[in-house]
């Protein structure tokens, strides 16, 4: 990535972006206070939302929802319309920002394709229970959330977990409830995370609709070829962990290389942190070995949905060593990216692999900024995982970085996945997946061994309970 490309991203926001985000913020503020009693400011925000969506296919439903909620009647269909309007605005913002990024990078992007429509099926019964809890949250508002409301989440989470097709919704609800529980009573919080909680609520409302459960699936194709890893982004929550591997697939049929992702995850408890997180993913030894040893993979018959490879460890085998930096230099400029799924279109979901070289790093009391040809780009230091050797100190000493370009809080950010640095006059290369098969830093390994293997202890205790 060049400084001129950075300049294109920073020169100006897409037209209408600020207005769209202001409309979303108005609805988010109403959710903080709840729809039980809509005040003047919230009524104005709902009216503005309805006015902005008026020319769209959602216009009539959103106008009806805004008027009815303002009048004091909050039915499920009204909340769905508001959640849909919010998601549509953020989806449009996502598309505008991604278009700006693709233009700056010269990156080609394949269109989204849905699969064939399947015969109608009955929606799973747990969805009604989920919708009822989300309805109660919206009426009460974040300020009214207490331990009783949070405790009521147990039933919908348990019901959703029992349905394999609702696992995505169940994990979302479980994490959402855990955040609310940690903050309850929310009335005592000075600044609730209004945007984040509204994101989770709206996504939950849409995923919990009967139509979403029986909708046509996205198009899926089986692919084979060589998968070259660029880096891994570790998503950690108190109740779950996911390793999202970004890479480039060279199809066996000789087609153009494609940017793809592989995600593997596991449920967890909040006491499992740091390098121990990798042990939760030990059901995928081939993938973890490829990360730790920086090797390519030969994959056969893996399902590909959009840009996401659905991982099967038994359909992959380790190939020769493949330097991610070399892969990025050679293949990243011509790799074709995939469009995001409709429900994943959100500015926070933008995570595009890039390679930056020859930059300088400015450290302003821990806030890092890389400068390339005089153009600055903030570093998302808070996204560095605790289970990897990539640290803020290494980033500050680096001159090359493989990372993800993200958009947050009105600006573009760089999230490092791997860095090349000079430490004490010696070259150092560190990747976020280096410890996937065990800690390679002797000091960290010694401290980890001293702390004990929390995963092994918890698994042993769980096994003992199951044997009773």
N, C-alpha and C positions, 0 to 999 in steps of 0.2 A: 504494500500500500504506500502511495506517495503522498507528499505534503499537499500537492494540488488536489488530490482526491479528498483529503481531509477538509480542505477549504470549501469544496463543493457542499459537503455535509453541513458545515458550520455557517455558511453564508446566509442562510435563511430557512425558516420553517416552511413546510408546504402550506399553500393557501387554505385557510379555514381551519387549520389545526387548533389554534388557540380557542376559537369559538366553540369547536366540538368539545374540547376538554373542559371549557367553562360550563357547558350544559351538563356534562357528566358530573362535575363538581357540585352543581346545584342539586341534582338528584341524590348524590352521596350525602350532602348535608341534611337532606330530608330524612334519609335513613338513619342518620345519627340520632335525630330527635324522635323518629317513629311516625307512622301514619295514623296513629290513634287520634291525634289532634294536630291538624295541619295549620301552621301559622301563616302569616302573610308572606314571609320570605320563601317558605317552602311552596306555597301556592303559586307564587310568581315563577319559581324554578320549574315546577311541573308544567305550567302554561308555556314557558319558553321551550321546554323540551317538545311539547306537543306541536308548537308552531314550527320548530325546525324540522320535524318529521312529517309535517303535513303533506308535502309533495310526494312522499314515498308510499309504497304499499302498506306500510305500518301506520300511516297517518290516522285513519279513522279509529283504529283500536287504541292508539296512544292518546288521541284526543278524548275518547270516551273514558279511558283509565284515569287521565289527569283530572278531568272534571268530576268523576265519581269519587275518587280518593279525596279530592279537596272538599267535597260535600260531606265526607265522613263515612262513606261506605267502602270497605276494602275487601273485595272478593278475589279469589285466586286468579281469575282471568285478567284482572287489572294488574296484579303484580307481575304476571307473565309478560304482559304487554310492556310494562316499564322496564323489566329486565331485558327484554328483546330490544327495546329502543336504545338502552344503554350499551348493549353489546354491539348493536349496529353502528353506533357512533364511534366506539373504540375500534371496531373492525375497519371502518373507513380511515381512521387515523393510522392504524397499522399499515394499511395498503399504501397510503400516501408516503409514509416514512420509508417503507420498504422499497417503493418505487424510486425515491430519492437516493437511497443507498445503492440500489442496483445500477442506477444511472452513473453514480460516482465511481463505482467499481468496475463498470462494464460487465456486470454479471448477468448471464442469461438465466431465465426462470421458467420452468415448465408450468402450464396451467393446472389448476386443480381439477381432478376428475372423480366423479362419484361412480360407485358400482351399480350393477343392475338392481332394479327395485324387486324386492322379494315379496311373496304373499304376506298379507297382513297377519300379524300375530297379536295375541293378547299381551298387554303391558303387564310387567311384574307387579303384584299387589303392593310390595313395599313402597312404591313410588308415592302413593297417597299419604303414607305416614311421613315421608320425607317432606312433601309439599306442605303438610300441616305445620311441621316445626319451622320451616322457612317462613311461612305465613305469619306465625306468631312472632318471629324475630323482627320482621318488617313492621308489623303493627306496633310492637313494643319500642323498637329503635335500640341502637347500641347503648344509649344512656340508660335504658331500662333493663339491660341484661343483668340478671343476678344468678346465683347458684342454682335456683330452682329451674330456670329456663335452660341453663346449660345441661343440667342433669336430664332434662327431657330429651336430649339428643341421643341418649343411649339406645332407645328403642329404634329410631330410624337407622342409626349406624349398624346395629346388630342385624336388622332386617335386610339392609342393603348388602352387608357382607355375606349373607346367606345365599345371595343370587350372584353367580359368577359373572353374568353380564352387567352387573351394577357395581363391580369392584372399583372402577374409577370414581364413581359417585360416592361410594362408601369411604374411600380414602380421603376424598375432599372434605366430606362432612366430619370425619374423625379429626382431621387436622384443624378444621375451622372451629369445632367444638373445643378442642384442646387450647386454642388461642384465646377463645372467649373465657374458658375456665380459668386460665392463668391471669386474666385481667378482671374477673368478676369480684365485686360489683363494678361495672364499667363507669358508673356515675362518679366514682372517685378519680377517674383518669382525667388529666388535663387535656390531652390531645389523643383521642382514640384514632387508630389507623383507618380513617374513613374510606380511603380509596381501596386499600387492600381488602377490608371486610366486605365492602360493596362488590368487589370483584368476585370474591368467594360466594357471596349470597346470590348474585346474578347468575353465575355459572352453575351453581347448584340448582336454581330454579329452572333453568333451561334443560339441564341434564335429567331433571326429575319429571319432565313432561312425558306423557304416554307416547306422544308422537316421536320424541327423541329416542325412546327405547326401541321402537320398531321401525325407525327410519332406514332408508337404503344405506347400506354400508359404503365406505369409500372404496374406490377401485383398488384391487390388490393384484399384483403380479409376482410371479416367482422369478428370482434373479440368481445368477451365478457369476463368479468372477473373482477378482482380487480386491480385498478391502484394505485400504491403507489408512491407518489411524492418524488423525491430526491432534486430537487431545480429548480429555474427558472433563465434563462439567459435573460436579457432585452437588446434588440437591439434598439438603439435609433438613429434616424437621424432627420435632420431638417424637413423633409417632411413625415416621417413615424415612427411608433414604433411597435415592435413585442416582445411579451413575449413567449420565447421558454422554455417550461417546460420539464425537463428531469425526467423520472420515470421508474418504473419497472412494467410491466404488468404480473399478474398471470392469465393465461388463465383459463376460466371456465372448459375446457375439461381436465385439469390436466397436460397439456404440460409444458415444461420447461419455467421458467420465461424469459421474453424478455425485453431488454432495448428498450425503445420507447421515442419519443418526441411528444409534442403537441405544435403547434404554433398558436397563435391568434394575430392579428395585426389590426392596424388602421392607416389611414392617419392623418397628423397633420400639424400644423404650428410651426415655430421655437420658438414662445413665450410660448408654452406649454412644460414645463420641470419639473423635480423633481417628487414629489408624485402625481402631477396632471396627470401624464401619465396613471396611473391606471384607472382614470375615463373615458379615451378613450376606455377602454376595458370592460365597464360595460354591454355589450351585452352577457357576459359569466359569470353570477353570480355564477353558481355552481363551475366552475373552480377557480374563484378568491377566493371564500370562502374556498375551499380546501387548497389553498396556504396560506391564512391568518390564518386559524385555524389549519393548519398542520394535515389535515384529509385525509383518503383514499377516493377513489371513486369507485363505482360500475358502470361499463360501459356495455352497451348492444348494440350490432350491430354496433360498430364503424368501419368505413373503416380504414384499415391499409395498407399503401403503403411503403414498405421497413421497415424503422424504424419510420415512421411518422404516428401518429394517426390523421386522419382528424376529427377535433373536432366538435361535435354537443352537445351543452349544454343540450338539451332535452333528450339525450340518456345517461345521467350520473346522478347519485344521490350520495349524500354525505354518506360516511360510517364512521366508528369509527375513533378516533384519531390514527395517525400512525407517529411515530417519524422517520423522514428521516434518522437520524444517525443509529437507530436500523435497519431500512430497509436495509441500505447500508451494515451493518455488516453481516446480515443474508443472503441477496439475491444477493448482487452485485457480489460476487465471482463466482457464477454459472449462472448468467444471460447471455443470448445469445444476442450479438449485431447484428445489421443489416449492410449490406454493403451499401455504399453510391451510390446514383444515378450517372450515367455516367457524367452528366454535373456538379455535385456537388463535383467531385473528385479534390480537391485542398488542398494543405497543410494548408491553412488558414481555411478550413472548418472542420478540425479535432477538435472535442470537446468531449472527452471521460470522463464520470463520474468516479471519484475515491474518496476514503476515505483515508485521512492521519490522523494518531494519534500519539501522543507522540513525537512530533517534537519540535525543538526550532526555534525561529524567530530572524533573524538578520536584523536590521534596519540601512541602510547606507544612511542617509540623505533622507529618504522617499522611497528609493528603498528596498523593502522587499525581503528577501530570507528565505525559510524554510529549516532547516537542519534536516535530518532524518538519524540516524546512521552515521553521518559524511558526508552525501551526500547532497549537496545543490540543491535547485530548486527555481528559481526566481518566484515571485508572480506578476501576471498581475494586478497591482493596478489600472491602467488606465481603466480596464474593470469593475470596481465596479460601479453599476448603481447609479444614483442620486436619485432614487425613493425608496431606501431601507435603512434599518438601518445598513447594513454591511459596515463598514468604514475601512480605513487603520489602524486606531488606534485599532479597535477591532481585526483585523487580526494580528497585532503585538503582542497583548496580548493573542492570542489563543494558544491552544495546540491540537485541533482537527479541521479538515476542510473537508467539503464535497465540492468538486469542479470539474472543468473540466480541463483535461490536454489538452493543446494546443501547437502547434508548430509555432513559429514565429521568423523571423530574425536569423535562424540558431540554435535555442535552444528551449527546452521544457519549458513551463510556466504553472503555476497553477493559474486558475481563481476561486476564492472562490465563492461559492453559499450559504454556511452556515458555521458558526464557533461556536465553544464552547470555551469561554474565561473566564478569571478571572479578574474582574475589581473591585478594592478596596476591595479585598478579598472575593468578591461575584461572584458566577458562573453566566455567561451570555450566552445565546444562541440566535443567530440572524440569520435569513434567508432572502434572497433577496425578498421573497414573503410576508413577514410579513405585509406590508402596502397595500396589494392588495385590502383590503376592508376598508381602512382608516388608518391614521397615529396613531400609538400606543404610540409614544413618546410625552409627553405633551408639551415639549418645541418646538419641530418641528411642532406639530399640531397648536400651538398658532401662530407661525410665518407664517404658511401656511394660516391660517384663516385671518391673517392681510393682507396678499398679495392679498386675494380675489380668487374667483373661476374662473380662466381664461376659463376653458372649458365651464362652464355654460354661461358665458357672450358671448363667441363666438357662442355657439349653439343658444342662444336667438337672436343674431343679424342675424345669418344665417336664422333662421325661419322667422324673420321679412322681410328679403329680398325676401324669397320665397313667402310670402303672398302678396307681392306687384304685 
